[in-house]
Amino acid sequence: MCFGNRQTTFHKPNVLVRNIGIQLILVTIIIMVAHSQQLMGAISPQFIIEAPESLEPLAAHLKEVNPQALQRILDLMGLEEPGPPIRVILAPNESPLAQDAPTWVSGFALGHASTIVLFTDRSLTYPNDSLNDVFLHEIAHILAHRAAGGQPLPRWFDEGMAMMAARTWDLEDRARLVWAMVSGTEVSLDELNSFFIKDDTSVRRAYVLAHAFTLDILEHTQRDVPKHILAKVKQGLTFSEAFAQTTFMTLTHAEKDFWSRQTLWNRWIPVATSSGMVWLTITFLAFWAYTKQRRRSAAIKKQWREDDWEV
């Protein structure tokens, strides 16, 4: 009996600890489920998409935008909360909005109205390869506007940030930067802003230079510079003041440093040594050798004919 009582008394604390542990696990699971979005990071932006019936499948597709891409934009802008829902209008070519916009425009964003307009029937041109890219680009504009508290941003910075959000710097961008350097003179940031409202050729040059300049800033400062600049602008500083306080240099200084680094030698090396360029070179050489051989054979046959040889 004594032994049996000791055994019963020995197990009571273990049962109590086990019950408490189970209850704590259950409470933890309930909290994680209720706050899963906060635990995983900032809540993704919400969208209210307006589209004609024929474009409803496209609207459903856009609603499934990659949450990781949205989170990357939020982090870039330094936003913990995305803010109110964003209105998205899908406009085919016959819509009044499309009729009033230049033919090379694929979409635009109205930061103050939290509205994005996407022209669904337009042929996509640089810097966007798909309607998803256009969508992410315009989302970045809306979120940059919110991160800056609605205060004005230079067009080059706004577009450069949107470019970074929607695409990575690749071979096409490098080649376009080289061409922009060869085909035009150096431009100031103020001049660059004006390029965005000119013809489509000027606009494409403006995009690649804005992207290159923004990346150059990050490469020679820190990756979190943009969000600190936006935060200071939201606090009431002008963009130039926020830029100087964050990067410890003036815009004029940064502009000069950028152009001093843009030598043809430095920019051609990544293009010339890329895998795509290597295969392009091999293909060209093979075609050149084949063409040369064909010409040589034709010349020999011609000589045979002139010498009355049977061919």
CYANA upper distance limits for C-alpha pairs under 8 A (distance plus 0.5 A):
  1 MET  CA      5 ASN  CA      6.66
  2 CYS  CA      6 ARG  CA      6.67
  3 PHE  CA      7 GLN  CA      6.75
  4 GLY  CA      8 THR  CA      6.86
  5 ASN  CA      9 THR  CA      6.64
  6 ARG  CA     10 PHE  CA      6.51
  7 GLN  CA     11 HIS  CA      7.05
  8 THR  CA     12 LYS  CA      7.14
  9 THR  CA     13 PRO  CA      8.42
 10 PHE  CA     14 ASN  CA      8.30
 11 HIS  CA     15 VAL  CA      6.90
 12 LYS  CA     16 LEU  CA      6.85
 13 PRO  CA     17 VAL  CA      6.65
 14 ASN  CA     18 ARG  CA      6.58
 15 VAL  CA     19 ASN  CA      6.69
 16 LEU  CA     20 ILE  CA      6.78
 17 VAL  CA     21 GLY  CA      6.60
 18 ARG  CA     22 ILE  CA      6.74
 19 ASN  CA     23 GLN  CA      6.78
 20 ILE  CA     24 LEU  CA      6.72
 21 GLY  CA     25 ILE  CA      6.74
 22 ILE  CA     26 LEU  CA      6.74
 23 GLN  CA     27 VAL  CA      6.69
 24 LEU  CA     28 THR  CA      6.60
 25 ILE  CA     29 ILE  CA      6.70
 26 LEU  CA     30 ILE  CA      6.75
 27 VAL  CA     31 ILE  CA      6.74
 28 THR  CA     32 MET  CA      6.64
 29 ILE  CA     33 VAL  CA      6.63
 30 ILE  CA     34 ALA  CA      6.64
 31 ILE  CA     35 HIS  CA      6.55
 31 ILE  CA     36 SER  CA      8.47
 32 MET  CA     36 SER  CA      5.67
 32 MET  CA     39 LEU  CA      7.90
 35 HIS  CA     39 LEU  CA      6.74
 36 SER  CA     40 MET  CA      6.63
 37 GLN  CA     41 GLY  CA      6.66
 37 GLN  CA     42 ALA  CA      7.34
 37 GLN  CA     43 ILE  CA      6.38
 38 GLN  CA     42 ALA  CA      6.40
 38 GLN  CA     43 ILE  CA      7.18
 41 GLY  CA     71 GLN  CA      8.33
 41 GLY  CA     80 GLU  CA      8.39
 42 ALA  CA     71 GLN  CA      7.61
 42 ALA  CA     74 LEU  CA      8.25
 42 ALA  CA     79 LEU  CA      8.42
 42 ALA  CA     80 GLU  CA      5.77
 42 ALA  CA     81 GLU  CA      6.19
 42 ALA  CA     82 PRO  CA      7.95
 43 ILE  CA     80 GLU  CA      8.44
 43 ILE  CA     81 GLU  CA      6.84
 43 ILE  CA     82 PRO  CA      7.29
 44 SER  CA     67 PRO  CA      7.10
 44 SER  CA     70 LEU  CA      6.88
 44 SER  CA     71 GLN  CA      7.19
 44 SER  CA     82 PRO  CA      6.99
 45 PRO  CA     70 LEU  CA      7.97
 45 PRO  CA     82 PRO  CA      5.74
 45 PRO  CA     83 GLY  CA      7.55
 45 PRO  CA     84 PRO  CA      8.07
 45 PRO  CA     85 PRO  CA      6.89
 45 PRO  CA     86 ILE  CA      7.80
 46 GLN  CA     84 PRO  CA      7.78
 46 GLN  CA     85 PRO  CA      5.11
 46 GLN  CA     86 ILE  CA      6.71
 47 PHE  CA     63 LYS  CA      7.69
 47 PHE  CA     85 PRO  CA      5.69
 47 PHE  CA     86 ILE  CA      5.27
 47 PHE  CA     87 ARG  CA      6.33
 47 PHE  CA     88 VAL  CA      7.19
 48 ILE  CA     85 PRO  CA      7.08
 48 ILE  CA     86 ILE  CA      6.59
 48 ILE  CA     87 ARG  CA      5.29
 48 ILE  CA     88 VAL  CA      6.45
 49 ILE  CA     59 ALA  CA      6.94
 49 ILE  CA     87 ARG  CA      6.49
 49 ILE  CA     88 VAL  CA      5.08
 49 ILE  CA     89 ILE  CA      6.47
 49 ILE  CA     90 LEU  CA      7.95
 50 GLU  CA     59 ALA  CA      8.31
 50 GLU  CA     87 ARG  CA      8.07
 50 GLU  CA     88 VAL  CA      6.55
 50 GLU  CA     89 ILE  CA      5.39
 50 GLU  CA     90 LEU  CA      6.72
 51 ALA  CA     55 LEU  CA      6.30
 51 ALA  CA     56 GLU  CA      6.70
 51 ALA  CA     59 ALA  CA      7.30
 51 ALA  CA     89 ILE  CA      6.72
 51 ALA  CA     90 LEU  CA      5.55
 51 ALA  CA     91 ALA  CA      7.68
 52 PRO  CA     56 GLU  CA      7.15
 52 PRO  CA     90 LEU  CA      8.17
 55 LEU  CA     59 ALA  CA      6.77
 55 LEU  CA     90 LEU  CA      8.07
 56 GLU  CA     60 ALA  CA      6.68
 57 PRO  CA     61 HIS  CA      6.76
 58 LEU  CA     62 LEU  CA      6.75
 59 ALA  CA     63 LYS  CA      6.87
 59 ALA  CA     90 LEU  CA      8.22
 60 ALA  CA     64 GLU  CA      7.38
 61 HIS  CA     65 VAL  CA      7.81
 62 LEU  CA    132 ASN  CA      7.67
 65 VAL  CA     69 ALA  CA      8.31
 65 VAL  CA     70 LEU  CA      8.31
 65 VAL  CA    132 ASN  CA      8.19
 66 ASN  CA     70 LEU  CA      7.11
 67 PRO  CA     71 GLN  CA      6.59
 68 GLN  CA     72 ARG  CA      6.62
 69 ALA  CA     73 ILE  CA      6.95
 69 ALA  CA    136 LEU  CA      8.46
 69 ALA  CA    165 ALA  CA      8.37
 70 LEU  CA     74 LEU  CA      6.82
 70 LEU  CA    136 LEU  CA      8.25
 71 GLN  CA     75 ASP  CA      6.64
 72 ARG  CA     76 LEU  CA      6.61
 72 ARG  CA    165 ALA  CA      7.86
 73 ILE  CA     77 MET  CA      6.72
 73 ILE  CA    140 ALA  CA      6.84
 73 ILE  CA    143 LEU  CA      8.35
 73 ILE  CA    165 ALA  CA      6.19
 74 LEU  CA     78 GLY  CA      6.47
 74 LEU  CA     79 LEU  CA      5.60
 74 LEU  CA     80 GLU  CA      7.52
 74 LEU  CA     81 GLU  CA      8.46
 74 LEU  CA     82 PRO  CA      7.55
 74 LEU  CA    143 LEU  CA      7.76
 75 ASP  CA     79 LEU  CA      6.68
 75 ASP  CA     80 GLU  CA      8.20
 75 ASP  CA    227 LYS  CA      8.48
 76 LEU  CA    165 ALA  CA      8.26
 76 LEU  CA    224 ASP  CA      7.65
 76 LEU  CA    226 PRO  CA      7.42
 76 LEU  CA    227 LYS  CA      6.64
 77 MET  CA    143 LEU  CA      7.44
 77 MET  CA    144 ALA  CA      6.47
 77 MET  CA    147 ALA  CA      6.65
 77 MET  CA    226 PRO  CA      7.17
 77 MET  CA    227 LYS  CA      5.25
 77 MET  CA    230 LEU  CA      7.68
 78 GLY  CA    147 ALA  CA      7.46
 78 GLY  CA    227 LYS  CA      5.22
 78 GLY  CA    228 HIS  CA      7.98
 78 GLY  CA    230 LEU  CA      8.48
 78 GLY  CA    231 ALA  CA      8.22
 79 LEU  CA    143 LEU  CA      8.46
 79 LEU  CA    147 ALA  CA      6.86
 82 PRO  CA    143 LEU  CA      7.57
 83 GLY  CA    146 ARG  CA      8.32
 85 PRO  CA    114 SER  CA      8.25
 86 ILE  CA    114 SER  CA      5.78
 86 ILE  CA    115 THR  CA      6.36
 86 ILE  CA    116 ILE  CA      7.89
 87 ARG  CA    114 SER  CA      6.72
 87 ARG  CA    115 THR  CA      5.15
 87 ARG  CA    116 ILE  CA      6.65
 88 VAL  CA    115 THR  CA      6.33
 88 VAL  CA    116 ILE  CA      5.22
 88 VAL  CA    117 VAL  CA      6.38
 88 VAL  CA    118 LEU  CA      7.98
 89 ILE  CA    115 THR  CA      8.09
 89 ILE  CA    116 ILE  CA      6.66
 89 ILE  CA    117 VAL  CA      5.26
 89 ILE  CA    118 LEU  CA      6.73
 90 LEU  CA    117 VAL  CA      6.61
 90 LEU  CA    118 LEU  CA      5.59
 90 LEU  CA    119 PHE  CA      6.73
 90 LEU  CA    120 THR  CA      6.90
 91 ALA  CA     95 SER  CA      6.35
 91 ALA  CA     97 LEU  CA      7.25
 91 ALA  CA     98 ALA  CA      6.90
 91 ALA  CA    117 VAL  CA      7.38
 91 ALA  CA    118 LEU  CA      6.45
 91 ALA  CA    119 PHE  CA      5.41
 91 ALA  CA    120 THR  CA      6.53
 92 PRO  CA     98 ALA  CA      7.20
 92 PRO  CA    119 PHE  CA      6.23
 92 PRO  CA    120 THR  CA      5.83
 92 PRO  CA    121 ASP  CA      6.08
 93 ASN  CA     98 ALA  CA      5.79
 93 ASN  CA     99 GLN  CA      7.22
 93 ASN  CA    119 PHE  CA      7.49
 93 ASN  CA    120 THR  CA      7.98
 93 ASN  CA    121 ASP  CA      6.36
 93 ASN  CA    122 ARG  CA      7.94
 94 GLU  CA     98 ALA  CA      7.21
 94 GLU  CA     99 GLN  CA      7.25
 95 SER  CA     99 GLN  CA      6.84
 96 PRO  CA    100 ASP  CA      6.81
 97 LEU  CA    101 ALA  CA      7.00
 98 ALA  CA    102 PRO  CA      8.46
 98 ALA  CA    119 PHE  CA      6.98
101 ALA  CA    105 VAL  CA      7.26
103 THR  CA    122 ARG  CA      7.80
104 TRP  CA    122 ARG  CA      8.00
104 TRP  CA    123 SER  CA      8.18
104 TRP  CA    124 LEU  CA      8.34
104 TRP  CA    125 THR  CA      7.83
104 TRP  CA    200 ASP  CA      7.09
105 VAL  CA    119 PHE  CA      8.31
105 VAL  CA    122 ARG  CA      8.24
106 SER  CA    118 LEU  CA      6.78
106 SER  CA    119 PHE  CA      5.85
106 SER  CA    120 THR  CA      8.13
106 SER  CA    122 ARG  CA      6.54
106 SER  CA    123 SER  CA      8.16
106 SER  CA    124 LEU  CA      7.00
106 SER  CA    134 VAL  CA      7.49
107 GLY  CA    116 ILE  CA      7.87
107 GLY  CA    117 VAL  CA      5.87
107 GLY  CA    118 LEU  CA      4.84
107 GLY  CA    119 PHE  CA      6.09
107 GLY  CA    134 VAL  CA      7.18
107 GLY  CA    135 PHE  CA      8.48
107 GLY  CA    138 GLU  CA      7.94
108 PHE  CA    116 ILE  CA      6.45
108 PHE  CA    117 VAL  CA      5.96
108 PHE  CA    118 LEU  CA      7.30
108 PHE  CA    138 GLU  CA      6.75
109 ALA  CA    114 SER  CA      8.05
109 ALA  CA    115 THR  CA      6.31
109 ALA  CA    116 ILE  CA      4.93
109 ALA  CA    117 VAL  CA      6.82
109 ALA  CA    138 GLU  CA      5.98
109 ALA  CA    139 ILE  CA      8.19
109 ALA  CA    141 HIS  CA      7.05
109 ALA  CA    142 ILE  CA      7.17
110 LEU  CA    114 SER  CA      6.37
110 LEU  CA    115 THR  CA      5.68
110 LEU  CA    116 ILE  CA      6.84
110 LEU  CA    142 ILE  CA      7.64
111 GLY  CA    115 THR  CA      7.18
111 GLY  CA    141 HIS  CA      7.35
111 GLY  CA    142 ILE  CA      5.39
111 GLY  CA    145 HIS  CA      6.16
111 GLY  CA    146 ARG  CA      8.11
111 GLY  CA    150 GLY  CA      8.07
112 HIS  CA    145 HIS  CA      8.19
112 HIS  CA    150 GLY  CA      7.43
114 SER  CA    142 ILE  CA      6.75
115 THR  CA    142 ILE  CA      8.29
116 ILE  CA    138 GLU  CA      6.99
116 ILE  CA    139 ILE  CA      8.03
118 LEU  CA    131 LEU  CA      8.43
118 LEU  CA    134 VAL  CA      8.12
118 LEU  CA    135 PHE  CA      7.85
120 THR  CA    131 LEU  CA      7.94
124 LEU  CA    128 ASN  CA      6.76
124 LEU  CA    129 ASP  CA      6.71
124 LEU  CA    130 SER  CA      7.25
124 LEU  CA    131 LEU  CA      8.30
125 THR  CA    129 ASP  CA      7.34
126 TYR  CA    204 ARG  CA      6.99
127 PRO  CA    163 MET  CA      8.14
127 PRO  CA    204 ARG  CA      7.81
127 PRO  CA    207 TYR  CA      7.62
127 PRO  CA    208 VAL  CA      8.38
128 ASN  CA    133 ASP  CA      6.05
128 ASN  CA    134 VAL  CA      6.41
129 ASP  CA    133 ASP  CA      6.92
130 SER  CA    134 VAL  CA      7.10
131 LEU  CA    135 PHE  CA      6.61
132 ASN  CA    136 LEU  CA      6.73
133 ASP  CA    137 HIS  CA      6.54
133 ASP  CA    166 ALA  CA      6.00
133 ASP  CA    167 ARG  CA      7.80
134 VAL  CA    138 GLU  CA      6.71
134 VAL  CA    166 ALA  CA      8.04
135 PHE  CA    139 ILE  CA      6.63
136 LEU  CA    140 ALA  CA      6.69
136 LEU  CA    162 ALA  CA      8.32
136 LEU  CA    165 ALA  CA      7.39
136 LEU  CA    166 ALA  CA      5.82
137 HIS  CA    141 HIS  CA      7.18
137 HIS  CA    162 ALA  CA      5.45
137 HIS  CA    163 MET  CA      6.88
137 HIS  CA    165 ALA  CA      6.95
137 HIS  CA    166 ALA  CA      5.64
138 GLU  CA    142 ILE  CA      7.02
138 GLU  CA    162 ALA  CA      7.61
139 ILE  CA    143 LEU  CA      6.76
140 ALA  CA    144 ALA  CA      6.42
140 ALA  CA    161 MET  CA      7.79
140 ALA  CA    162 ALA  CA      5.59
140 ALA  CA    165 ALA  CA      6.91
140 ALA  CA    166 ALA  CA      8.46
141 HIS  CA    145 HIS  CA      6.68
141 HIS  CA    158 ASP  CA      7.19
141 HIS  CA    159 GLU  CA      8.15
141 HIS  CA    162 ALA  CA      6.57
142 ILE  CA    146 ARG  CA      6.92
143 LEU  CA    147 ALA  CA      6.55
144 ALA  CA    148 ALA  CA      6.65
144 ALA  CA    158 ASP  CA      7.76
144 ALA  CA    230 LEU  CA      7.99
145 HIS  CA    149 GLY  CA      6.89
145 HIS  CA    150 GLY  CA      5.63
145 HIS  CA    151 GLN  CA      7.62
145 HIS  CA    152 PRO  CA      8.41
146 ARG  CA    150 GLY  CA      6.20
147 ALA  CA    227 LYS  CA      8.24
147 ALA  CA    230 LEU  CA      6.32
147 ALA  CA    231 ALA  CA      6.99
147 ALA  CA    234 LYS  CA      7.38
148 ALA  CA    152 PRO  CA      8.21
148 ALA  CA    153 LEU  CA      8.43
148 ALA  CA    230 LEU  CA      5.26
148 ALA  CA    231 ALA  CA      6.59
148 ALA  CA    232 LYS  CA      8.27
148 ALA  CA    233 VAL  CA      6.00
148 ALA  CA    234 LYS  CA      4.93
149 GLY  CA    233 VAL  CA      7.93
149 GLY  CA    234 LYS  CA      5.07
149 GLY  CA    235 GLN  CA      8.39
150 GLY  CA    234 LYS  CA      7.93
151 GLN  CA    233 VAL  CA      7.24
151 GLN  CA    234 LYS  CA      7.05
152 PRO  CA    239 PHE  CA      8.45
153 LEU  CA    157 PHE  CA      7.35
153 LEU  CA    158 ASP  CA      6.77
153 LEU  CA    239 PHE  CA      7.09
154 PRO  CA    158 ASP  CA      6.75
154 PRO  CA    193 ASN  CA      7.60
154 PRO  CA    239 PHE  CA      8.16
155 ARG  CA    159 GLU  CA      6.48
155 ARG  CA    193 ASN  CA      5.90
155 ARG  CA    196 PHE  CA      8.37
156 TRP  CA    160 GLY  CA      6.33
156 TRP  CA    189 LEU  CA      7.62
156 TRP  CA    192 LEU  CA      7.21
156 TRP  CA    193 ASN  CA      6.17
156 TRP  CA    206 ALA  CA      8.17
156 TRP  CA    207 TYR  CA      8.33
156 TRP  CA    210 ALA  CA      5.52
157 PHE  CA    161 MET  CA      6.55
157 PHE  CA    210 ALA  CA      7.20
157 PHE  CA    214 THR  CA      7.27
158 ASP  CA    162 ALA  CA      6.82
159 GLU  CA    163 MET  CA      6.54
159 GLU  CA    207 TYR  CA      7.40
159 GLU  CA    210 ALA  CA      7.03
159 GLU  CA    211 HIS  CA      7.82
160 GLY  CA    164 MET  CA      6.79
160 GLY  CA    207 TYR  CA      7.66
160 GLY  CA    210 ALA  CA      5.29
160 GLY  CA    211 HIS  CA      4.84
160 GLY  CA    212 ALA  CA      8.18
160 GLY  CA    213 PHE  CA      8.05
160 GLY  CA    214 THR  CA      6.07
160 GLY  CA    215 LEU  CA      8.49
161 MET  CA    165 ALA  CA      6.76
161 MET  CA    211 HIS  CA      7.89
161 MET  CA    214 THR  CA      7.57
162 ALA  CA    166 ALA  CA      6.76
163 MET  CA    167 ARG  CA      6.43
163 MET  CA    168 THR  CA      8.44
163 MET  CA    207 TYR  CA      8.33
163 MET  CA    211 HIS  CA      6.56
164 MET  CA    168 THR  CA      6.84
164 MET  CA    169 TRP  CA      8.33
164 MET  CA    211 HIS  CA      7.43
164 MET  CA    215 LEU  CA      8.44
169 TRP  CA    173 ASP  CA      6.44
169 TRP  CA    174 ARG  CA      7.98
170 ASP  CA    174 ARG  CA      6.89
171 LEU  CA    175 ALA  CA      6.62
171 LEU  CA    270 PRO  CA      8.47
171 LEU  CA    271 VAL  CA      6.77
171 LEU  CA    274 SER  CA      8.11
172 GLU  CA    176 ARG  CA      6.59
173 ASP  CA    177 LEU  CA      6.58
173 ASP  CA    208 VAL  CA      6.97
174 ARG  CA    178 VAL  CA      6.78
174 ARG  CA    267 ARG  CA      7.44
174 ARG  CA    270 PRO  CA      8.22
174 ARG  CA    271 VAL  CA      7.03
175 ALA  CA    179 TRP  CA      6.74
175 ALA  CA    268 TRP  CA      8.45
175 ALA  CA    271 VAL  CA      7.09
176 ARG  CA    180 ALA  CA      6.50
176 ARG  CA    205 ARG  CA      8.20
176 ARG  CA    208 VAL  CA      7.30
177 LEU  CA    181 MET  CA      6.76
177 LEU  CA    205 ARG  CA      8.44
177 LEU  CA    208 VAL  CA      6.72
177 LEU  CA    209 LEU  CA      7.29
177 LEU  CA    212 ALA  CA      8.17
177 LEU  CA    267 ARG  CA      8.38
178 VAL  CA    182 VAL  CA      6.76
178 VAL  CA    264 LEU  CA      7.33
178 VAL  CA    267 ARG  CA      6.90
178 VAL  CA    268 TRP  CA      7.52
179 TRP  CA    183 SER  CA      6.32
180 ALA  CA    184 GLY  CA      6.35
180 ALA  CA    205 ARG  CA      6.71
180 ALA  CA    209 LEU  CA      8.37
181 MET  CA    185 THR  CA      7.14
181 MET  CA    186 GLU  CA      7.86
181 MET  CA    264 LEU  CA      8.37
186 GLU  CA    259 TRP  CA      7.84
187 VAL  CA    191 GLU  CA      6.41
187 VAL  CA    192 LEU  CA      6.80
188 SER  CA    192 LEU  CA      6.62
188 SER  CA    255 GLU  CA      7.73
189 LEU  CA    193 ASN  CA      6.82
189 LEU  CA    255 GLU  CA      7.80
190 ASP  CA    194 SER  CA      7.39
191 GLU  CA    195 PHE  CA      7.22
192 LEU  CA    196 PHE  CA      7.85
192 LEU  CA    206 ALA  CA      6.51
192 LEU  CA    209 LEU  CA      8.47
192 LEU  CA    210 ALA  CA      8.29
193 ASN  CA    206 ALA  CA      8.11
194 SER  CA    198 LYS  CA      7.63
195 PHE  CA    199 ASP  CA      8.46
195 PHE  CA    202 SER  CA      5.90
195 PHE  CA    203 VAL  CA      6.13
195 PHE  CA    205 ARG  CA      8.32
195 PHE  CA    206 ALA  CA      6.20
196 PHE  CA    202 SER  CA      7.40
196 PHE  CA    203 VAL  CA      5.27
196 PHE  CA    206 ALA  CA      6.62
196 PHE  CA    207 TYR  CA      8.34
197 ILE  CA    203 VAL  CA      7.50
198 LYS  CA    202 SER  CA      6.48
198 LYS  CA    203 VAL  CA      6.91
199 ASP  CA    203 VAL  CA      6.76
200 ASP  CA    204 ARG  CA      6.71
201 THR  CA    205 ARG  CA      6.90
202 SER  CA    206 ALA  CA      6.56
203 VAL  CA    207 TYR  CA      6.74
204 ARG  CA    208 VAL  CA      6.98
205 ARG  CA    209 LEU  CA      6.71
206 ALA  CA    210 ALA  CA      6.46
207 TYR  CA    211 HIS  CA      6.59
208 VAL  CA    212 ALA  CA      6.54
209 LEU  CA    213 PHE  CA      6.44
210 ALA  CA    214 THR  CA      6.61
211 HIS  CA    215 LEU  CA      6.67
212 ALA  CA    216 ASP  CA      6.51
213 PHE  CA    217 ILE  CA      6.85
213 PHE  CA    258 PHE  CA      7.23
214 THR  CA    218 LEU  CA      7.07
215 LEU  CA    219 GLU  CA      6.62
216 ASP  CA    220 HIS  CA      6.80
216 ASP  CA    258 PHE  CA      7.30
217 ILE  CA    221 THR  CA      6.49
217 ILE  CA    222 GLN  CA      8.47
217 ILE  CA    254 ALA  CA      8.10
218 LEU  CA    222 GLN  CA      5.83
218 LEU  CA    223 ARG  CA      5.75
218 LEU  CA    224 ASP  CA      8.40
218 LEU  CA    225 VAL  CA      7.38
219 GLU  CA    223 ARG  CA      7.96
221 THR  CA    225 VAL  CA      7.70
221 THR  CA    247 THR  CA      7.10
224 ASP  CA    228 HIS  CA      7.19
225 VAL  CA    229 ILE  CA      6.74
225 VAL  CA    246 THR  CA      7.11
225 VAL  CA    247 THR  CA      7.71
226 PRO  CA    230 LEU  CA      6.74
227 LYS  CA    231 ALA  CA      6.57
228 HIS  CA    232 LYS  CA      6.74
228 HIS  CA    246 THR  CA      7.18
229 ILE  CA    233 VAL  CA      6.75
229 ILE  CA    239 PHE  CA      7.91
229 ILE  CA    242 ALA  CA      5.75
229 ILE  CA    243 PHE  CA      6.28
229 ILE  CA    246 THR  CA      6.76
230 LEU  CA    234 LYS  CA      6.68
230 LEU  CA    242 ALA  CA      8.23
231 ALA  CA    235 GLN  CA      6.88
232 LYS  CA    236 GLY  CA      7.16
232 LYS  CA    237 LEU  CA      6.36
232 LYS  CA    242 ALA  CA      5.95
233 VAL  CA    237 LEU  CA      5.29
233 VAL  CA    238 THR  CA      6.40
233 VAL  CA    239 PHE  CA      6.44
233 VAL  CA    242 ALA  CA      6.55
237 LEU  CA    241 GLU  CA      6.44
237 LEU  CA    242 ALA  CA      6.33
238 THR  CA    242 ALA  CA      6.65
239 PHE  CA    243 PHE  CA      6.44
240 SER  CA    244 ALA  CA      6.65
240 SER  CA    250 THR  CA      7.70
240 SER  CA    251 LEU  CA      7.09
241 GLU  CA    245 GLN  CA      6.66
242 ALA  CA    246 THR  CA      6.60
243 PHE  CA    247 THR  CA      6.43
243 PHE  CA    248 PHE  CA      8.20
243 PHE  CA    249 MET  CA      8.05
243 PHE  CA    250 THR  CA      7.54
243 PHE  CA    251 LEU  CA      7.62
244 ALA  CA    248 PHE  CA      5.52
244 ALA  CA    249 MET  CA      5.44
244 ALA  CA    250 THR  CA      5.49
244 ALA  CA    251 LEU  CA      7.59
245 GLN  CA    249 MET  CA      8.07
249 MET  CA    253 HIS  CA      6.66
249 MET  CA    254 ALA  CA      7.11
250 THR  CA    254 ALA  CA      6.76
251 LEU  CA    255 GLU  CA      6.50
252 THR  CA    256 LYS  CA      6.81
253 HIS  CA    257 ASP  CA      6.72
254 ALA  CA    258 PHE  CA      6.62
255 GLU  CA    259 TRP  CA      6.97
256 LYS  CA    260 SER  CA      6.63
257 ASP  CA    261 ARG  CA      6.89
258 PHE  CA    262 GLN  CA      7.05
259 TRP  CA    263 THR  CA      8.40
261 ARG  CA    266 ASN  CA      8.19
262 GLN  CA    266 ASN  CA      7.28
262 GLN  CA    267 ARG  CA      7.18
263 THR  CA    267 ARG  CA      6.83
264 LEU  CA    268 TRP  CA      6.25
265 TRP  CA    269 ILE  CA      6.77
266 ASN  CA    270 PRO  CA      8.19
267 ARG  CA    271 VAL  CA      7.58
268 TRP  CA    272 ALA  CA      6.35
269 ILE  CA    273 THR  CA      6.49
270 PRO  CA    274 SER  CA      6.46
271 VAL  CA    277 MET  CA      7.27
272 ALA  CA    277 MET  CA      6.35
272 ALA  CA    278 VAL  CA      7.86
273 THR  CA    277 MET  CA      7.09
273 THR  CA    278 VAL  CA      7.16
274 SER  CA    278 VAL  CA      6.82
275 SER  CA    279 TRP  CA      6.83
276 GLY  CA    280 LEU  CA      6.62
277 MET  CA    281 THR  CA      6.51
278 VAL  CA    282 ILE  CA      6.73
279 TRP  CA    283 THR  CA      6.54
280 LEU  CA    284 PHE  CA      6.61
281 THR  CA    285 LEU  CA      6.60
282 ILE  CA    286 ALA  CA      6.61
283 THR  CA    287 PHE  CA      6.64
284 PHE  CA    288 TRP  CA      6.52
285 LEU  CA    289 ALA  CA      6.55
286 ALA  CA    290 TYR  CA      6.61
287 PHE  CA    291 THR  CA      6.55
288 TRP  CA    292 LYS  CA      6.54
289 ALA  CA    293 GLN  CA      6.60
290 TYR  CA    294 ARG  CA      6.72
291 THR  CA    295 ARG  CA      6.73
292 LYS  CA    296 ARG  CA      6.64
293 GLN  CA    297 SER  CA      6.62
294 ARG  CA    298 ALA  CA      6.62
295 ARG  CA    299 ALA  CA      6.62
296 ARG  CA    300 ILE  CA      6.77
297 SER  CA    301 LYS  CA      6.71
298 ALA  CA    302 LYS  CA      6.60
299 ALA  CA    303 GLN  CA      6.73
300 ILE  CA    304 TRP  CA      6.75
301 LYS  CA    305 ARG  CA      6.78
301 LYS  CA    311 VAL  CA      7.52
302 LYS  CA    306 GLU  CA      6.82
303 GLN  CA    307 ASP  CA      6.70
304 TRP  CA    308 ASP  CA      6.63
304 TRP  CA    309 TRP  CA      5.39
304 TRP  CA    310 GLU  CA      7.80
304 TRP  CA    311 VAL  CA      7.78
305 ARG  CA    309 TRP  CA      5.99
305 ARG  CA    310 GLU  CA      7.53
305 ARG  CA    311 VAL  CA      7.86
